[in-house]
Amino acid sequence: MTHTCTWQTDLQELIGSEDWEGQCLRFHYGPLAQAMKGGEELILENSAALSTFTRAKLAFVRGSLFIDDTSEQIQPHDGFRLTLR
């Protein structure tokens, strides 16, 4: 899986967020959460555009990920890799 980063890319974009669908809030998983759940490699293209703060946060996510919106703890499946290009 590949995601192209811009200077506006933040951790919320990579993890996911809640959006309204009709009258209900629904959580949409971002590419990082999807890759962790599916045991895929996530390639972040143009990662040099990420802020230093966002890159530092990504370093802490490699173990597990807690999503506040869903109260879900995601453990990365075998095969998950994060590649910064």
C-alpha positions in Angstrom: 0.0 0.0 0.0 1.3 3.5 -0.9 0.4 6.9 0.5 1.8 10.1 -0.8 2.6 12.6 1.9 2.4 16.4 1.7 3.4 19.1 4.2 -0.2 18.9 5.5 -0.1 15.1 6.2 -0.6 14.4 9.9 -1.0 11.4 12.1 -4.8 11.7 11.9 -4.8 11.4 8.1 -2.6 8.3 8.4 -4.6 6.6 11.3 -8.1 7.6 10.2 -11.0 9.8 11.4 -14.7 9.9 12.0 -17.0 11.3 9.3 -20.7 11.8 9.1 -22.6 9.3 6.9 -26.2 10.4 6.9 -27.1 10.8 10.6 -24.3 8.5 11.9 -20.7 9.0 12.6 -18.5 6.3 11.0 -14.8 5.8 11.5 -12.8 5.5 8.3 -9.4 3.8 8.8 -6.4 5.6 7.3 -3.6 3.8 5.4 -1.5 3.2 8.6 -4.3 1.5 10.5 -5.3 -0.5 7.4 -1.7 -1.7 6.8 -1.2 -2.6 10.5 -4.5 -4.6 10.5 -3.8 -6.3 7.2 -0.1 -7.1 7.8 0.9 -5.1 4.7 3.8 -2.8 3.9 2.9 0.9 4.0 5.1 3.0 1.8 5.0 6.7 2.6 6.1 8.5 -0.6 7.5 12.0 -0.3 8.0 11.4 3.5 10.5 14.3 3.5 7.5 16.6 3.4 6.3 15.3 6.8 6.9 17.5 9.8 9.5 16.5 12.3 6.8 16.1 14.8 4.8 13.7 12.6 7.9 11.6 11.9 8.6 11.4 15.6 5.1 10.2 16.3 5.4 7.5 13.6 8.4 6.1 15.4 6.2 5.4 18.5 3.4 3.8 16.4 5.5 0.8 15.2 4.5 -1.3 18.3 0.8 -0.9 18.6 -1.8 1.7 17.9 -4.7 2.9 20.1 -7.5 4.6 18.3 -9.4 6.9 20.7 -12.5 7.3 18.4 -13.1 3.5 18.4 -11.4 2.5 21.7 -9.6 0.0 19.6 -6.0 -1.3 20.2 -4.4 -2.4 16.9 -1.5 -4.8 17.1 0.4 -5.0 13.9 0.0 -8.3 12.1 2.9 -10.2 10.8 4.2 -8.7 7.6 3.5 -5.1 8.6 6.3 -2.7 7.6 6.5 1.1 7.4 8.8 2.5 4.7 9.6 6.1 4.4 10.7 7.3 1.0 
